[in-house]
Amino acid sequence: MTTEFLGKQLSGPFTIPSGIVTTAPSIIQRVIDTIPEIGVITTKSIGFEPRLGYREPVYSQYAPGCFVNAIGLTNPGVEDALEGLRTLIVPEDRFLLVSIFGGSIEEFVAVARQLAPVADGLELNLSCPHAKGYGMAMGQDPDMVRDIVAAVCDAVEIPVIAKLTPNVDDIALIGKAALAGGAAGLCAINTTGPGYTESHGHSILSNGLGGMSGKGILPVTLKALAALRAVTDAPLIGCGGLSSAADCRAIAHCGATIFGIGSGLTGLDTQALGQYFADLGHDMNHQTDRAAEQVRFDLDMSFRPYQVTDNKPVCDDISVVTLDGSLDIRAGEYVFVWIPGVGEKPFSCLTANPVRLAVINVGPFTDACYQVSPGETIYLRGPHGVAVSPPDDAHIVCVAGGTGLAAVLQIAEDFGSAEQPADIFVGARTANRLYFREECESAARVTIATDDGSAGFEGRVSDALAAFLAEQSAAALEKMIFYNCGPAPMIHASEAVQQQFVPADRIFSAIDYLTKCGVGICGACASPDGRRICVDGPFITAE
């Protein structure tokens, strides 16, 4: 399925709108390499200076298939973004559309000049509804839109697309202004709103307000595209509320030539993402409806309240927090813990009945968790992630450091046996940083390693592991499956040892990549090979 767009013959008619999934170079390259149906590769919006964006929660579901987000234009800044984009290998049948934003005409021009050499086209974000002073704040003024587009077009020699906000009285007027400035095409629409979601009396999004997306805004998209097509023959990228071939055909009837699927991808892991677009292409050609069946309308992002019953300090920065309820969670899955007004972060459950969390105080959110008192209420959503599924006869060997013990303990409990007990290797700097030792020893054979020798093996846990593996027979090694969780240096050292004894496809590791949405949308948790840890992991093999 091919299509023509701005002078290029493309491998497919689809794109993923800016800020969704294809937000990191590694994810972009993986999509390029594996999903030919996506002919237009759209990056996240890039500004002149780095922006951290808003604290989590950044993505909220208010009805099946309907969402509100406030990412906050998170981006590394133009210099780091340029370095990442230069690594991409983009074939001739793809169109790399680099999205940019600025707080002034001068900023737009500065970013455009730096990124144009690595792009096939630039998309101007004139429509973000939740970042003060950017996007929609400029995109509602036709004179400003014309001037921004004209300045960027004068500065670069590649096509410029203006992404428009629906939050105007007359989107055709804004579209004509962009075209008058020299835009080669238009993209409509960005999210609507902003809107507000709440749970248990608290605002969910840390920003309070966010752009609305998903099925509920499709009629707005159709109206906008029809209005734009009435005033121009320029190429139109249509996005907002699409999730099926029927939706794509509907926006095609309203004038769209490229179809952007965004929130409809919520919850899809990397394998499912590729299958979704393959099916969507098939649906467009054969009047079938396979892709729609994969959309995760069953996704549950709701929060459930739990009361703290105990907070037991282990040392001056580690504690074990016990909650008053249980959770149906499988080994390898995780939850998000939310403290309204503070934020949310992913946690593995040390135990599920009752729920216990291992907390290490490393920042503002974990500091708040470390200090919770009995009687306080916190909130959990999930489970998220992919449960582990080792072979029935596997010998489970786990390596843990820090809070990584919480992620591997249930694996050892569920897949170890009296005939073949699991092994857990636990590393810590000193003995006083160890926790849950008795519980571990009741579930598995436990080897302790401390840097200072105050408990167990003196040295790194990877060295203790190496000594253990060197004593195993070839037959014993053939049954071993490894699960590693902890700080990245510990995991990499452990993987290096394990790869001396077993193939890489029997080694699963969970590294603490930044995780924000938990449903595969924001791309913050990109792994070096382009997987999204929140939906493909947390335990993944090395590729």
Stockholm file with secondary structure:
# STOCKHOLM 1.0

chainA/1-543         MTTEFLGKQLSGPFTIPSGIVTTAPSIIQRVIDTIPEIGVITTKSIGFEPRLGYREPVYSQYAPGCFVNAIGLTNPGVEDALEGLRTLIVPEDRFLLVSIFGGSIEEFVAVARQLAPVADGLELNLSCPHAKGYGMAMGQDPDMVRDIVAAVCDAVEIPVIAKLTPNVDDIALIGKAALAGGAAGLCAINTTGPGYTESHGHSILSNGLGGMSGKGILPVTLKALAALRAVTDAPLIGCGGLSSAADCRAIAHCGATIFGIGSGLTGLDTQALGQYFADLGHDMNHQTDRAAEQVRFDLDMSFRPYQVTDNKPVCDDISVVTLDGSLDIRAGEYVFVWIPGVGEKPFSCLTANPVRLAVINVGPFTDACYQVSPGETIYLRGPHGVAVSPPDDAHIVCVAGGTGLAAVLQIAEDFGSAEQPADIFVGARTANRLYFREECESAARVTIATDDGSAGFEGRVSDALAAFLAEQSAAALEKMIFYNCGPAPMIHASEAVQQQFVPADRIFSAIDYLTKCGVGICGACASPDGRRICVDGPFITAE
#=GR chainA/1-543 SS CCEEETTEEESCSEECCTTSSCCSHHHHHHHHHHCTTEEEEECCCBCSSCBCCCCSCCEEEEETTEEEECCCCCBCCHHHHHHHHTTCCCCTTCEEEEEECCSSHHHHHHHHHHHGGGCSEEEEECCCSSSTTSTHHHHTCHHHHHHHHHHHHHHCSSCEEEECCSCSSCHHHHHHHHHHTTCSEEEECCCEEEEECEETTEESSTTSEEEEEEGGGHHHHHHHHHHHHTTCCSCEEEESSCCSHHHHHHHHHTTCSEEECCGGGTTCCHHHHHHHHHHHHHHHHHSCCTGGGGSCTTCCCCCEEEEEEEEEEEETTEEEEEESSCCCCCTTCEEEEEETTTEEEEECEEEETTEEEEEECCSHHHHHHHTCCTTCEEEEEEEESCCCCCCTTCEEEEEEETTHHHHHHHHHHHHCCSSSCEEEEEEESSGGGCCCHHHHHHHEEEEEEETTSSSSEESCHHHHHHHHHHTSCHHHHHTEEEEEEECHHHHHHHHHHHTTTSCGGGEEEEECCCCSSSSSSSCTTBCTTSCBHHHHCSSEECC
#=GC SS_cons         CCEEETTEEESCSEECCTTSSCCSHHHHHHHHHHCTTEEEEECCCBCSSCBCCCCSCCEEEEETTEEEECCCCCBCCHHHHHHHHTTCCCCTTCEEEEEECCSSHHHHHHHHHHHGGGCSEEEEECCCSSSTTSTHHHHTCHHHHHHHHHHHHHHCSSCEEEECCSCSSCHHHHHHHHHHTTCSEEEECCCEEEEECEETTEESSTTSEEEEEEGGGHHHHHHHHHHHHTTCCSCEEEESSCCSHHHHHHHHHTTCSEEECCGGGTTCCHHHHHHHHHHHHHHHHHSCCTGGGGSCTTCCCCCEEEEEEEEEEEETTEEEEEESSCCCCCTTCEEEEEETTTEEEEECEEEETTEEEEEECCSHHHHHHHTCCTTCEEEEEEEESCCCCCCTTCEEEEEEETTHHHHHHHHHHHHCCSSSCEEEEEEESSGGGCCCHHHHHHHEEEEEEETTSSSSEESCHHHHHHHHHHTSCHHHHHTEEEEEEECHHHHHHHHHHHTTTSCGGGEEEEECCCCSSSSSSSCTTBCTTSCBHHHHCSSEECC
//
